[in-house]
Amino acid sequence: MKFRPLTDEQWRYIEPLLPPPRAEEGKQAQSG
């Protein structure tokens, strides 16, 4: 099964559902 690039419409719907990037999680953990 090959990965297909998502369309802008798909990203608009999916992106809010994705967990935050690891880098941002690390920053939040350090500041908190």
N, CA, C and O atoms as a GROMACS GRO file, in nm:
protein
  128
    1MET      N    1   0.084  -0.119   0.000
    1MET     CA    2   0.000   0.000   0.000
    1MET      C    3   0.088   0.125   0.000
    1MET      O    4   0.160   0.151   0.096
    2LYS      N    5   0.081   0.200  -0.107
    2LYS     CA    6   0.166   0.319  -0.120
    2LYS      C    7   0.100   0.440  -0.055
    2LYS      O    8  -0.023   0.452  -0.053
    3PHE      N    9   0.184   0.528  -0.003
    3PHE     CA   10   0.133   0.651   0.057
    3PHE      C   11   0.101   0.751  -0.052
    3PHE      O   12   0.183   0.780  -0.138
    4ARG      N   13  -0.020   0.805  -0.046
    4ARG     CA   14  -0.059   0.908  -0.143
    4ARG      C   15  -0.063   1.044  -0.073
    4ARG      O   16  -0.118   1.055   0.037
    5PRO      N   17  -0.004   1.146  -0.135
    5PRO     CA   18  -0.011   1.281  -0.076
    5PRO      C   19  -0.156   1.322  -0.057
    5PRO      O   20  -0.240   1.300  -0.145
    6LEU      N   21  -0.184   1.382   0.056
    6LEU     CA   22  -0.321   1.424   0.084
    6LEU      C   23  -0.351   1.556   0.013
    6LEU      O   24  -0.262   1.638  -0.010
    7THR      N   25  -0.479   1.574  -0.020
    7THR     CA   26  -0.520   1.700  -0.081
    7THR      C   27  -0.539   1.805   0.028
    7THR      O   28  -0.545   1.772   0.146
    8ASP      N   29  -0.547   1.931  -0.013
    8ASP     CA   30  -0.565   2.038   0.086
    8ASP      C   31  -0.692   2.016   0.167
    8ASP      O   32  -0.694   2.040   0.287
    9GLU      N   33  -0.799   1.970   0.100
    9GLU     CA   34  -0.925   1.947   0.171
    9GLU      C   35  -0.908   1.838   0.275
    9GLU      O   36  -0.960   1.849   0.387
   10GLN      N   37  -0.836   1.731   0.239
   10GLN     CA   38  -0.814   1.622   0.334
   10GLN      C   39  -0.733   1.671   0.454
   10GLN      O   40  -0.765   1.639   0.568
   11TRP      N   41  -0.627   1.748   0.427
   11TRP     CA   42  -0.544   1.800   0.536
   11TRP      C   43  -0.625   1.890   0.628
   11TRP      O   44  -0.608   1.885   0.750
   12ARG      N   45  -0.713   1.972   0.569
   12ARG     CA   46  -0.793   2.064   0.648
   12ARG      C   47  -0.876   1.988   0.751
   12ARG      O   48  -0.898   2.035   0.862
   13TYR      N   49  -0.922   1.868   0.711
   13TYR     CA   50  -1.005   1.788   0.801
   13TYR      C   51  -0.920   1.707   0.898
   13TYR      O   52  -0.956   1.692   1.014
   14ILE      N   53  -0.807   1.654   0.849
   14ILE     CA   54  -0.726   1.561   0.929
   14ILE      C   55  -0.633   1.634   1.025
   14ILE      O   56  -0.617   1.590   1.139
   15GLU      N   57  -0.572   1.743   0.982
   15GLU     CA   58  -0.468   1.809   1.062
   15GLU      C   59  -0.512   1.839   1.206
   15GLU      O   60  -0.434   1.812   1.298
   16PRO      N   61  -0.633   1.893   1.230
   16PRO     CA   62  -0.674   1.920   1.369
   16PRO      C   63  -0.684   1.793   1.453
   16PRO      O   64  -0.677   1.799   1.575
   17LEU      N   65  -0.700   1.677   1.388
   17LEU     CA   66  -0.715   1.552   1.462
   17LEU      C   67  -0.581   1.492   1.500
   17LEU      O   68  -0.574   1.404   1.586
   18LEU      N   69  -0.473   1.538   1.435
   18LEU     CA   70  -0.342   1.480   1.461
   18LEU      C   71  -0.287   1.528   1.594
   18LEU      O   72  -0.314   1.641   1.636
   19PRO      N   73  -0.210   1.444   1.663
   19PRO     CA   74  -0.145   1.487   1.786
   19PRO      C   75  -0.039   1.592   1.755
   19PRO      O   76   0.013   1.594   1.644
   20PRO      N   77  -0.006   1.679   1.851
   20PRO     CA   78   0.095   1.782   1.827
   20PRO      C   79   0.231   1.720   1.801
   20PRO      O   80   0.258   1.610   1.850
   21PRO      N   81   0.318   1.788   1.725
   21PRO     CA   82   0.452   1.736   1.696
   21PRO      C   83   0.530   1.711   1.824
   21PRO      O   84   0.509   1.778   1.925
   22ARG      N   85   0.622   1.614   1.818
   22ARG     CA   86   0.701   1.578   1.937
   22ARG      C   87   0.779   1.698   1.990
   22ARG      O   88   0.789   1.716   2.112
   23ALA      N   89   0.833   1.779   1.901
   23ALA     CA   90   0.915   1.894   1.942
   23ALA      C   91   0.832   1.987   2.031
   23ALA      O   92   0.880   2.035   2.134
   24GLU      N   93   0.708   2.013   1.990
   24GLU     CA   94   0.624   2.103   2.068
   24GLU      C   95   0.589   2.041   2.203
   24GLU      O   96   0.583   2.110   2.304
   25GLU      N   97   0.568   1.909   2.205
   25GLU     CA   98   0.537   1.842   2.331
   25GLU      C   99   0.654   1.858   2.427
   25GLU      O  100   0.634   1.880   2.546
   26GLY      N  101   0.777   1.847   2.376
   26GLY     CA  102   0.895   1.861   2.461
   26GLY      C  103   0.904   2.001   2.519
   26GLY      O  104   0.936   2.018   2.636
   27LYS      N  105   0.875   2.102   2.436
   27LYS     CA  106   0.881   2.240   2.485
   27LYS      C  107   0.778   2.262   2.596
   27LYS      O  108   0.807   2.324   2.698
   28GLN      N  109   0.657   2.210   2.576
   28GLN     CA  110   0.552   2.227   2.675
   28GLN      C  111   0.590   2.158   2.805
   28GLN      O  112   0.564   2.210   2.914
   29ALA      N  113   0.652   2.041   2.795
   29ALA     CA  114   0.690   1.965   2.915
   29ALA      C  115   0.797   2.042   2.993
   29ALA      O  116   0.794   2.046   3.116
   30GLN      N  117   0.892   2.105   2.921
   30GLN     CA  118   0.998   2.179   2.989
   30GLN      C  119   0.942   2.305   3.056
   30GLN      O  120   0.977   2.335   3.170
   31SER      N  121   0.855   2.378   2.985
   31SER     CA  122   0.802   2.502   3.042
   31SER      C  123   0.706   2.471   3.157
   31SER      O  124   0.695   2.550   3.250
   32GLY      N  125   0.638   2.356   3.150
   32GLY     CA  126   0.542   2.322   3.254
   32GLY      C  127   0.611   2.255   3.368
   32GLY      O  128   0.547   2.218   3.466
   0.00000   0.00000   0.00000
